[in-house]
Amino acid sequence: MLNTFIFRLKAFLAAVVIVFGLGTTTATAQQGPPEHVRRSVDAVFQMLNATDAASIDSFVETAMKDGAVANLSEFTRRLQQIRHEVQGLRDDVSVEADPDGVRLVLSSGNRERVVRIVLDEAGISDVMLLPEPSRSSQGTPEDAIRGHIRALETSGHKNSDQLLAEFETTRWSRSFIDSTTAEARRELLQNVQAAARNANGILLDQRGDEVVLTLEGATAVEVRLRLEESAPFKISGMAVEEVRGAAEAISLSRENIDSVLDGMAARGFSGVLRLNSSAGPRYERAVGFVDRSAGRASDTGYVFGIGSTPIDFTAAAVLLLEDAGRINLDDPVSKYFEGVPADKSAMTIRHLLTGQSGLPDFHGLPTDGDQDLAWIDRGTAERRILGQELIFSPGADRANSHSAYVLLAALVERVSGQEYYDFLKKSIFEPAGMRHTGMYGMDLGLPVETFAVGGGPNMVGDPNIPPNWGRTSWLIMGSGGMFSTLDDMQRFYDWGRSNPVAAISARYNAPGFGVGGSDRGFYFVHVYNPNGEEAFLMANVDGRSLRAFTDGLRRMILGD
């Protein structure tokens, strides 16, 4: 039975969106469900997430086929009842095929409800809630691990006592509870909560008979799970530990950096490193290949993907608008966006900028297929983000949110009257002298050979470079979807530190450590301290292999 479970789990893991650093990817923007399916599921999901009656009226008017609703009042009551029945079921959301459309599966803990959506290219014909239980009461290993992982991912802002009660009653097996103490189990969950609260990336893997969830932050924490071999597949083994690996053995310095890079190159590393210091000359070195298949060696002038580093560009854009008197950071978002729900009425621009918005990390839906490259427009992104359930009340806590920065990018467009990239180009890139920084789908007139080829594990396009990934989607606009060069990134941070706008110079003169990457095989690290010590790393390999080196750079510049 266990071998069967592992085989099926591998298939499940292959479909999981893997988030690393500050980016995600699995396929091209043009792949995934047909547009009419994505549009319909998006409309149903947003309607279910809302609480007001007007959103149901809007859903019927815009998403339902003409003539599909014979009795409006009865259909409205049905949708209100469906909303009530699925309230709080958001730990896991998936979409399954149905002979007449799709099924939207929503679950949390040991509860699951299925909303059946009858649709075709002309729109939705019907929406109904299937009887409970809609599946075998025993479920499947895939269902169980999906629920366990989601509960752990979202644990950072849950009440500790409630989380413990959930795991005691529905997730841990009797054998696990009997073999551990209550104190040990509480400590396990508290360690997971601390890591989840500060995670900016998530990895999911399977090693032997264990499922491994890695929560990436300033350090990486692994949560290793074993499941029962039979239904209901509760957790029979669980361990949590900080993973620093070889980072504990790496103490980087100017004296040993060459030998360390030589060893990394022998293991397949490709990228460029720059070290700046006010006390000595700049160190710079390129290692490996920007295109291994063509035998092109690395060089500091090549273009690399930069993961979620555009978050820094968005922050600078918002601060420029504030300095120009166009916005106030303490303005509520409702001043700039229509239809803001009541639970977000107190949310301010400052909350978005400082991780205090309470918004979830991402706003992709299962029907998007690719949570990075699938195309959605700005209006869709705004509706999704503002329609999401908050993980805490604005200002009550802190948590990384890419969605918050996407909303800030939308704010830049609404206030400036320019497209996001055009504003960045005119207000930041040109003044800073950045000529090789662009969005996915652009080539800026540069030859294809100028772009480093991403090292995977997911390869999109031939070659696997940003111009081949389709235009940047509003799934990640403002929080990713861009490329740059080593010199351009240096120019940006130099521009920020010397900026006459006090809020910008203060932000970029403060000690900083940032990591961005994508599963297509690009990785960017920037570390800075006010004494003039600075490090840049741009690589075209899977960033998971660079955890130890990244931590060494961080400690080299910022100390332990």
Secondary structure, DSSP 8 states (H G I E B T S, - for coil): -HHHHHHHHHHHHHHS--EETTEE-SS-TT-SS-HHHHHHHHHHHHHHH--SHHHHHHHHHHHB-TT--S-HHHHHHHHHHHHHHHTT--SEEEEEEETTEEEEEEEETTEEEEEEEEEETTEEEEEEE--S--S-TT--HHHHHHHHHHHHHGGGGS-HHHHHHHIIIIIB-HHHHHTS-HHHHHHHHHHHHHHHHH-SEEEEEEETTEEEEEEESSSEEEEEEEE-SSTT--EEEEEEEEE-GGGGG----TTTHHHHHHHHHHTT--EEEEEE-TTS--EEEEESEEETTTTEE--TTSEEE-TTTHHHHHHHHHHHHHHTTS--TTSBGGGTSTT--GGGTT-BHHHHHTT-S---S----GGGSSTTTS---HHHHHHHHHHS--SS-TTS-----HHHHHHHHHHHHHHHSS-HHHHHIIIIIHHHT--S-EETT--TT--GGGB-----SS--SSS-SGGGS-S--TTTBTTB-EEEEHHHHHHHHHHHHT-SSHHHHHHHHS-EEEEEEETTTEEEEEEE-TTS-EEEEEESS-GGGGHHHHHHHHHHHH--
